[in-house]
Amino acid sequence: MSTNTLQSISEQAFRISSRETGTVASTESTSTTAIRSGEVIPLSRYSRQSHREKPHVTGWQQAIVASICEYLALPEGWDSYKGRPIRPETGMFAIQLLNDLMKSNTPTPQVVPVSTGGIQFEWHLAGYDLEIYVAAPYECEVSYDDRTGGQSDDFPVEIDFSPLVRLFDRLTPPIALPHVG
């Protein structure tokens, strides 16, 4: 799919349309789907978290979806070295992964297309680096370096995404509660 664009994003849904095929992928509460060459793929098969009653779209979600939609439109050879475009199901999985892991105050990552057809998310914050490469649904590589805590590691993540929760907790600043009294 070479010409996907972000049509709209709101609290209720976002829609990705293809001028080429006239097909639409949307996320609306529980009816999330991805479309590739006219094929409809339920995103729920990728989701590890139960559906929320009413989705709330945050600023980072808008930025991530816009970046991924832009990268979905990249042509074959976009990097001058036979770079492959991102597959829609990889983009949808990446969005769902971040949606399940990030909180409203988690910093927005840099979003980078990868010439193999995947997406990489990067956070580089005050002595802490986290990179997640999404090659395809359930095919991820994680790299982190916590220079303040002296820990670093690289590992694949395919089925169990629970190790990422700890890494995202480190990324996300605590929310200050109002002082009562």
Secondary structure, 3 states (H helix, E strand, C coil): CCCEEEEEECCCEEEEEECCCCCEEEEECCCCEEEECCEEEEHHHCCCCCCCCCCCCCHHHHHHHHHHHHHHCCCCCCCCCCCCCCCHHHHHHHHHHHHHHCCCCCCCCEEEECCCCCEEEEEEECCEEEEEEEEECCEEEEEEEECCCCEEEEEEECCCCCHHHHHHHHHCCCCCCCCCC
